[in-house]
Amino acid sequence: MSSVARSIVGMRDLWHPLVLSRSLTTSAATHQVTAAGAAAAAAEKRNLEPRPVSEVPGPRVLPFLGSLHSMIFNRSFNSSNIHLYFKKLIEDYGPIVKFVAPFTPPMVFVANPYDAETLVRATMDNPIRNSFESFKKIRKDAVDNYFENKTGILTENGEEWWRVRSQVQTSMMRVKEVVAYLPVMDQISLEFMDRIASLQSQFGEMPSDFQNEMYKWALESVGSVALNRRLGCLDPNIAPDSEPMRMISHANEFFTALNDAEFSAHLWEVFPTPTFRKLKKTHQEFLVIADKNIRETEAALLAQEPSDDQELTLMEGLLLKPGLSRKDVVTLILDMLFAGIDTTSHTLGFVLYLLARNPEVQTRLQEEVDTVLGDHKGPLTHHHLAKLHYLKAVIKESMRLLPTVLGITRTLDKELVISGYLIPKGWSVMTLSMMMGWDESLFPQAKEFLPERWLRNKSLGTIHPYATFPFGAGTRMCIGRRIAEQEMYTFLARVMQRFTVDYKYEDIELIFRLVLNSERPLKFSFTERR
Ligand code: HEM
């Protein structure tokens, strides 16, 4: 690490009140030279020594059940409202909580930015995420060993994860590469606006399955990057049994089965339970359609006349990378499709809901969009996006208040001191972003939707960089972040340019199904502005 980097890290560490008080007391102790001083220093050193993990607060750990009793014997909790269980843990035990369950690594939940930062920094060189073991198993067990014993960057760890990640992250995260997809993303959003207008005139509001429409937009958008082609999800006459519609329903069923497999007893490790079989079947069906699309895209690329001045698309670039096999690329494309549907579509559902509930924010956003775009019908450019500061703040604030992802998890490959406790190697630590986002001490007026807190002048005070990080952080942060952000900026700019959104029903409740979403149908009404 360069001396500059080292000093930046050192300065950052001083923000931590624990570290700060520790370093002050330590330096005071070293100046004690008398016997009494030495005794005091020794006593102080004992106090400063990290406390054992057994002292981390949390539900009582019982033989066999561990801490699980606090969840399973409490009728108010189930796998679809696990976020409420986490909230209760933090309320009852404070910002660091221990949770031990049979058959999985013991865990610590943290809900403060200092611990989140410590965790991310300490795991930069080996960010292990032990999750989705059932997902991993179906790829390992795939027909004809399709995945060649590899499971893709979502689920791999260690060297195999880094082998792929290091090859693909520059292409996927470089602004220049992602901006190349802006015209197609914009076109998709414009078509989706026509779809909204048509649904509005047909039903007088959005139908109960509007979320399904949002899935279509999301699959069409991420597919335009991952598969390098339009899938046709937004065709108004699309047949329910068409390939894109089947992809959406398989992805949906897959997520439901994955949620059930991960948040229940892992019996599928011993025999193929009905949930596991469903997971396998939906993954296989999704794979067959995706593989066919990938083959068609490859054939179209091969048929093109090579041209020197033509930039390679993401998929072409990846297929040509010497360090990646075709199967690596196919697996990555599948992961992009799986990770890129629910996340962006539910996030935008929340953004629209919060705008409808906060008309003054919506008006300010429309004013910004009017200033930057007016009734510009031509393509959106990155110059437009660069000027939409309030729009980006709206999305950030929405992700703070109604996040889709609960937090990030890292399994420790060496012991780590967090909040003064020594967490052993092999334990998992999960940051609870949602609890931090709702913490009044980190976000004044935390319950309110105030996008201006993210603007440059930080009118509501500075924000700790680890107080909310919806895309994760460090070397393993969301690799689709730039793609997701560009999709969401484009969608929101186009929707605000054309419509005012309203929501006339009761407040939504959150439901957890791998990502958080609304348990109520988002029956928005859209009014044309011009
Ligand atoms: C609002 C949208 C999205 C959110 C909030 C989100 C959030 C996240 C988070 C929190 C992680 C884990 C990061 C960590 O462990 O530090 C992640 C990983 C990942 N995301 Fe996203 N994501 C979004 C959209 C997307 C999209 C559109 C794609 C595909 C283009 C994508 C692809 C992935 C992949 C492949 C990983 C695994 C990366 C790895 O482990 O190396 N995500 N995402």
Residues whose N, C-alpha, C, O or C-beta is under 5 A from the ligand:
A	BS01	HEM	I153 L154 R165 D335 M336 A339 G340 T343 T344 T347 V405 I408 P470 F471 G472 A473 R476 M477 C478 I479 G480 I483 A484
